[in-house]
């Protein structure tokens, strides 16, 4: 069985973007987000990374284990 492709949704104050990258670490995810944030006013913005679990709760992604759990939940 083929694994499902995951798209990440980046919600910023000025736009919502979808990306196909699935970084394997929180550090790499932060780099991806920074690259997607256009404009100097957003370069130093505080970033909150969350996913919605199967119960509909927003879960914070604080480390690589949280990120992997988010990917598993998405599949």
C-alpha positions in Angstrom: 0.0 0.0 0.0 1.4 3.4 -1.0 1.8 6.0 1.7 -0.4 9.1 1.5 1.3 12.3 0.4 1.2 15.0 3.1 0.8 18.7 2.4 1.5 21.2 5.1 -0.6 24.3 5.5 1.3 27.4 6.6 -1.1 30.0 7.9 0.5 33.5 8.2 -1.1 36.8 8.9 -1.1 37.8 5.2 -1.7 34.4 3.5 -2.2 30.7 3.8 0.1 28.5 1.8 0.4 24.8 1.1 3.7 23.1 0.6 4.6 19.5 -0.3 7.8 19.4 1.7 7.8 17.2 4.8 10.8 18.2 6.8 12.1 15.4 9.1 13.0 17.8 12.0 11.5 20.8 13.7 14.7 22.8 12.8 14.2 22.0 9.1 10.5 22.9 9.4 11.4 26.3 10.9 13.7 26.9 8.0 10.9 26.0 5.5 8.6 28.4 7.3 11.1 31.2 7.3 11.8 30.7 3.6 8.0 30.9 2.9 7.6 34.1 4.9 8.0 37.0 2.5 8.7 40.5 3.6 10.9 41.9 6.4 8.0 42.3 8.8 7.5 38.5 8.9 11.2 37.4 9.1 11.3 37.8 12.9 7.7 36.8 13.6 7.1 34.3 16.4 6.1 30.9 14.9 3.7 28.5 16.5 3.6 25.0 14.9 0.5 22.9 15.6 -1.5 20.1 14.1 -5.1 19.0 14.6 -5.4 15.5 16.1 -8.1 13.0 15.4 -10.2 14.4 18.3 -10.0 17.9 16.8 -7.6 19.2 19.4 -4.7 21.5 18.3 -1.5 19.9 19.4 1.8 21.9 19.7 4.8 20.6 17.8 7.8 21.4 20.0 10.3 18.7 19.0 11.0 16.0 16.4 8.9 13.4 18.2 5.9 15.7 18.0 6.6 16.3 14.3 6.7 12.6 13.6 3.5 12.0 15.5 1.8 14.8 13.5 2.9 13.0 10.2 1.6 9.7 11.5 -1.7 11.3 12.4 -2.0 12.8 8.9 -1.6 9.4 7.3 
